[in-house]
Amino acid sequence: MRPPPETSTVLIQSTPANLPSYIGRFAPSPTGPLHFGSLVCAVGSYLDAVAHGGRWLVRMEDLDPPREMPGAADRILKSLDAHGLHWHEPVAWQSARHPLYDDALEKLQQQSLVYPCGCTRAQIRDAGGHDRQNCTAPEPGASYALRFACAGGSTGFEDIWHGSQSQAVTEDPILKRKDGLYAYQLAVVVDDISQGITHIIRGADLMDCTAVQLRLFHALGARPPAFGHLPLVMNDSGQKLSKQNHAAALDDSRAPENLATALGFLGFRPPPELARSNVGEILSWASARWQRHQVDRRNRLL
C-alpha cells in the first residue's frame, strides 16, 4: 500500500467527532529540567483539556538513554506539580512500552510499509532525501534502521490555531534506529493511540511532524486526534527557548509568577494581584476564561 502520487493532496480528518471525552497530554523528554518555553506548552495543553472538561495526561518520552540527564524526569514532574499542573492518570513511561512499539512495527510490516535501510547520513544528504526507491539495502550482518514507506504527495489537516495546513511528505522517516532505539515518530503515535488521546496541544516547532504522524495513525487503523500548535518563546538570537540552547531552568519557588507570565505570553491578562496568590487560584481563573481564539499564536520574545 503506497501513498498517492506527488501531485495529489490527502486530507486526513484530524478533528474527532462524537467522542465521549477530551484526553490531552504533555510529553516532555528527560534531557533536562523544564524551562519557560516548556511551561507555556504545558499550561496551554493543561488549560485546553480542563476548560473542555477533559483529562490531562503526562507521558515521559524516555526513549533515548544517551541523551537523558540523570534526575531530569523527577525534576520535571516536581516542576509540574509545583505549578499546579496535576495529571489525571499515572505517568506513562515510554521505556516501559516497547512491546507496543514492536506490535505496531509488525502491523506495518504486514502491510509492506516498513523496510530495512542501511544508508549512511552522507548517502541520504547526497541523494537530497530518502525513500524506498533510492535506499541502499543493508549489508549482511550490518546494522540497519527501519523506515516507514510513506513519501509522496501531501497531507492536509486543520490546525486549531493555524487553520488549514498542507504538508508535503518527501522522505520516509525512521521508525527504529540502527542502534535499536525506537524513533520518536513511531513511539509518539503508538502512545497517543494506546492512551486514547483526542487532542494534541504542543509547540509550533513540532507542526512539521504532523503529516507523517497522520499517515502513521492512518496506517495503524486509528482515527487521528485534533492538533493545535502553540506559540514558541524565542530568545534574543531568534531561536526558540530549548534545552539545547541552554534555556534557564524554571524556578519552582516562583511558580505563581511563572504561571502568570505564561498566561500573559499566551494572550491572557491575569490581574496583577493574582500573580501574588497561589497556583490553584491562578489556574482556576485561567480555566474559567480559556478561549482558544484569545491565544496569541505568534512566536516571539517573552
Helices and strands as residue ranges (DSSP letters): E 9-11, E 23-26, H 36-51, E 55-60, G 65-67, H 72-82, E 92-93, G 94-96, H 98-110, E 114-117, H 121-127, G 132-134, E 145-148, E 154-159, E 163-168, E 174-176, H 184-194, E 199-203, G 204-209, H 210-219, E 226-230, E 233-234, G 252-254, H 255-266, G 272-276, H 279-289, G 292-294, E 300-301
